[in-house]
Amino acid sequence: MSTAPKLTPSGLAALLCARICHDLVSPVGALGTAIEILDDEGNADMHDDALELIKSSSRRAAAKLKFLRLAFGAGGSAPGQIGGDEIRSLVSDMFTDAKADILFDFHDENVEKSRARLLLNMTMLGVQSVPRGGEVKLTVTADSVSVHATGPRAKLDETVQQALLGRPPEHGFDGRSIQPFYSAMMAREGGGQLVASSSEESVTFRADFPT
């Protein structure tokens, strides 16, 4: 049996960068395609479509950058809290094209910054769990953060489950599997624990923070 390579701090950083690039490549690539069309005088009849593609792709790229800046980065250097309205806006813009509907079950004006970052990461996991669509509900309480995804053929991927437990895939982490590992690491650093469970057509990610 092969042994997964050891994950180093520089390796973690590289894998997170790979994940960010993976999420941005589609809208940035579309921008490049649209610009090429505009530069080609032979495609004059397609210029209007190219301009629309530039507008939509730039909006998608901006939404992803804002979301990922908080989910994977500092999102501003100062510690503190993130407004509930800002979280709802970041999530809604990020997943505007997702098949699942996003529901928000929290009313606090502010969410502690580290928990807000964790919530964004858990939302990514929740949306991935229902690729055929459904509902993804985000809940924040005084001592927990949870994401409950329901939909046809909802599935908790085994790689995600193992990564949440800190166990790498057989051949090591990649840009996709590093994200649940990173999420669980953030929960532990905040004094909590992130666990996942599944039942028929539902997957739940929950982080509890004992007081």
C-alpha positions, 0 to 999 in steps of 0.5 A: 500500500502506498503512503500519502506524502506528508503535508507541509505548511508550504504544501498546504499553501500551494494546494489552497492556491490551486483550489482558488485558481480552479474556482477562478479559471472558468470566468477568467477563461471566458473573459479571455475568449470574449476579448479574442472575439472582440479583437477579431474583425472577422467576428464583428457579428459576435461582438455584442455577444462577446460584450455580454460575456465580458459583463457576466464573466467579470461579475462572476470573477469578482464574486468568486474573488470576494468570497474566496478572499474571506474563505481562504484568506484574511479577508481584511487584516483586522480581527473582529466580526463580519456582518450578517448581510455581508455573509449573505451577499458573499454566499448568494453572489458566489453560488448564483449559478448553483443548482441548489437554493441557499437558505439563511437561518441566522439573524445576528447582525455580526458573526465572529470572523473565524466562524464566518470564514468557516461557514463559507467553507462549509457552504462550499462543502454543502453545495458540492454535496447536492450536485443535482440541486436542492436546498442548502441551509446555513445556520449560526447559533451562539455555540455552533455553525452548521450547513444542512444540504438536502436534495436528490442523490445528496452524497457525503463523499468518502474523500471529504469525510476522511479529510475532515478527520485529517486523513489524506487520500491514498496519493495525497491531497489535491486542490479539491480534497484540501478544502475539507481538511482546511475547514476542519483545521479552522474549526479546531483552531477555534476550539471546536470540531467539524463533523459530517453526517448523512442520511437519505438525500441529506448531508449535514456539516456541523461545527460545535464550539463548547462554551 
